[in-house]
Amino acid sequence: MGNNQYIQPIFLVLLSGFLFFNSVRLSSCQRIARCVQNEKEALLKIKANLTDPSGRLSSWTGEDCCKWEGVICDNSTGNVAQLKLRSPQIPDSFQDNRATYQLKGKINPSLLELKHLNYLDLSLNNFQGSTIPNFIGSLERLRYLNLSGASFDGNVPPSFGNLSSLQILDLNTFYYSSLESDDLEWLSRLSSLQYLNLEGVDLSKTGSSWVQASNMLPSLSELHLPACGLFEFPPLSVVNFSSLLVLDLSSNDFNSSIPQWMFNISKLAHVDLSANNLQGNIPDAFANMTSLRELDLSENSLIGGQMPKDLGSLCSLRDLDVSGNDLDGEITEFVDRLSKCTNSSLESLDLGQNNLGGFLPNSLGQLENLKILQLWGNLFRGSIPESIGNLSSLRELYLHNNQMDGTIPESLGKLSHLVVLDISGNPWIGLVTEAHFSKLKNLKELHIAKSSLATRLTLAFNVSPEWVPPFKLQYMRLRSCQLGPKFPAWLRNQNELHTFILRNAQISDTIPEWFWQLDLSLYELDLGYNQISGRVPNSLKFLPQSTVYLNWNLFSGPFPLWSSNVSALYLSNNSFSGPIPSDIGDRMPMLTDMDISHNLLNGTIPLSIGRLSSLTTLSISNNNLTGHIPEFWNGLPFLYAVDVSNNSLSGEIPSSMGSLRYLRFLMLSNNRLSGEIPSTLQNCTTIRTLDLGENKLSGNIPAWLGKSTSLWILRLRSNLFFGDIPSQVCSLSSLHILDLAQNNLSRSIPSCIGNLTGMASDMDSERYEGNVLVTTKGTEYWYQSTLYLVNSIDLGCNSLSGEIPDLTNLSRLVILNLSMNHLTGKIPDSIGSLGRLETLDLSKNQLSGAIPPSLTFSTFLAHLNLSYNNLSGEIPSNNQFQSLNDPSIYEGNTALCGSPLPNKCNKDKETSDFTEGDDEDGDDFDKLLFYSSLAVGFIVGFWGVCGTLVMKKSWRLSYFGFVDKIKNRLMLLVFHRE
């Protein structure tokens, strides 16, 4: 984060020193010396050991080596003083050509002949994993040594400790090599060192010695040790880092709190401790580091607590990054303190990806030098404060993925320098008007979206059709915002777009002709989840690795063929018609994902699809495709998901599908496929879903299916399979849906079916977002996003016999259908232990005995069918069975009795006879009971009171005395009233 700013002054000092020294020499000499002969010969030997594919050393010819590229001589002596052979910097877009410019080979020992060499730069070349030559440690005059990114391996030579004049040492590996150092004793001897960069060098074996060695370098101003495998902050009694300005210890394995000695380094201006495992709160002591300009504590997920308000007193702080931690609470006090700085230097503030919450403080608007503000991925709510319009220098604003449910202020339109605005992933309300963008002339990225595909849109654009925006966007992502019903006319001047997303914008219109004429070159086009109609032209242009989403619209016409750069194509749920172009595999060869399901496409599957060698997902389901499934699967080695269900395909399943070693989801249901399941499919060892239902497949269910232990879903229903259910199916420990219904299976259900342990746990969250038809509650349902919650066994409509096996272990089973078979015996008592059971269908079998009382404890049971068996006894009436009162559940069981069936059980009949009886006898009994009660009441009431007064004199006197007192009080009360 701006590390080079501190090394530049060092280089300038060194450079000015060199220039001054040489200018003095030049002023006293009449001629410039030519290179020394033995040094020229040494350079030629160095060249001979190097491979130079780009001809960078082609100038190394002729007598004067001081004129050779990369060679700088002392003007007075002619000795080689500097050797600058750094490979030229290559832009990211040309990294594939990086090797063209690199020198390769080994460093010749004749380098030692350059006895006056003080500057050696071999960085960014490729020495192909060779070790750093030990003899470099003998170049005692070296002040500058840069071997960074040069692909050296092995140990850093301890002889480097002899380079007592060295001021700058850069061994940054750039992760191209595996340098290491077991002992840093050599480092402590570099008394002149000012700059040290060992990024990526493995120092894990040095323990805590890195601190002691660095602490002995009094001139050190920059220490860069990121990604060195450091894990320990040792105590340090005396701090000698008196000159240290930059400390970079990022991407290590420190798992303690920040050490106290770090706050005693008074001159520190840049501290980077990011990407460690640091713990605890952010120390308040940082507030005392008044020289601090840049502080990066990001990506330490165990740093928690609240933002220290005193950190806001660092008025000289320019960059603060505490993102990716576990900070909580509000930021009001911290920002308020920052805003009180009379001349705040803060330019970049990143608090993203924490648990910070509350409302954004109005004092944010006083951080007038702020250029980048990142508050994304938190729990902030409410509105953006109006004061945001005061941040006149702001270039990037990231508020995405919060809970901001207020309005977007029009003052946002004052930010004339704003380039990026990302406020997506929030439940905004209100209107977006022209005023929100009035001065955003530099805006290039606009991201406004809700966090999910909302059905109710609470944020709407309200702009005039004649409005001309002041900006030219390159990236526009508008999701779940109302821009319709018309296609937005203000887009007609947006001819620089690379990403264009208008997803779920309630547009019900055709795309106007002017849009197609913008001549855009797109990375991403997303118009999904609207009601846009009309045809799509083939004239669209796309950049490499581009993505197209036109799904869930009303587009019609022929299949659109675009640029060969398209890698992901989603056209599902439209009305595209006609055949899939026969040359699609040649015209769009870069496709990795293709979903053209739920259209009106017809014809056959083109053979050219087999040439899409990078394809990972293929969904062509729910169309009108006919013909055979081609044998082209050998050419699709990375295919992950195949869905060709709900078409009219015929023939056999291609055996070449067995070559798809990464296949996880195979959906071929509801076609006219015949023949047997090819044995080659057993080679697809990672398969999760195998859905071959609703076809005409026949033969035995293969025993080798038991080897597919990663299967979640096995669906073979509505075919012509016969024979028994192989016991190997019980080995499918991850299975959650087993559907073999509507076949011709016979014999008994394997007793081991209760060992399907996958139905005792929830499904893994990784899943293919496809549809699977599951029969539950007597109806067929399509499950998609909640498919992973379904645990089902459906063996209905076969010819299975024998008893129902013990299913006690299937504790998360939701659906059990064994109907329309020839099962006998009793319903197992243990079936009530299936606490998650919602659907149980045992109808049309030959089951006997009573309904198990344990079923009454199945509190989730909502659909039950026990009809047409030989069940007997009373129907339970308590708990869950109170709601299962439809007579059709129990009909066809002549020996069943009780509600809701009309036939009463025997004990019900006896009770009825007793209670109804003869009316006259009942009346006599009632009279007898009445007079008997009256006599008992008289005896108890009269003799319980009067009898005691007659028998006991003391009680009698007390009673009449009490009555006499009450009488006197009443008379006195009446007298006073008169």
URJO-V483026 format. One line per field, one symbol per residue. psi: psi as a letter, one per 30 degrees, with the letter a starting at -180 (. if undefined). A space follows every 50 residues. Layout:
psi->???
This chain:
psi->iheffffeeeeeeeeeeeeeeeeeeefgkflkkllkefeeeeeeeeefgk kifghfgffillejffgkkfkklkfeffkjekjjgkkkkklefgffgefe fkklblkkfffffifgkfjjjglgajghgllkkfffffiffkfkjjgkgg hklakkkfffffiffkekjjgkfggfaiklkfkgeeeffifgkfkkjhkf kjgfffbgfeeeeefgjffkfkjjhlhggkfkjlljekjghfgkekjjhl hagkhalkkeffffjfgkfkkjglhahklalkkfffffiffkekkjglhi fgkaalkkfffffiffkekkjglhahkaalgeeeeeeeffkfikfkfkjj glhahkaalkkffeffifgkekjjglhagklalkkfffffiffkekjjgl hahjgalkkfffffiffkekjjglhkillakkleffgeghfgkfkjjjll flikfjkfkkkilkffkjkfljkejjjjkhkjfaflkjffffgiggkekj jikhghkillklefefgfhkjkekjjglhahkaalklgfkkklkhlkkjg lhagkaalkkkalffkfkjjglhahklalkkfgefefifgkfkjjglhah kaalkkffefgifgkekjjglhahkaalkligffgifgkekkjglhahka alkkfffffifgkfjjjglhahkaalkkfffffifgkekjjglhahkaal kkfffffiffkekjjglhagklaljkfffffifgkfkjjglhahkaalkk fgffgiffgglkkkfklkilkkkkjkhglkkkkdfgeffkjkjjglhahk aalklkgefifgkekjjglhahkaalkkfffffifgkekjjglhahklal kkffffgiffjfkkjglhahllakkkglbffffigkffeflgjfgkllkg lfkllefeeeeeeefeakeeeeeeeeeeeeeeeeeeeeeeeeffdeeeee fjeeeeeeefeeeeeeeeeeeeeeeee.
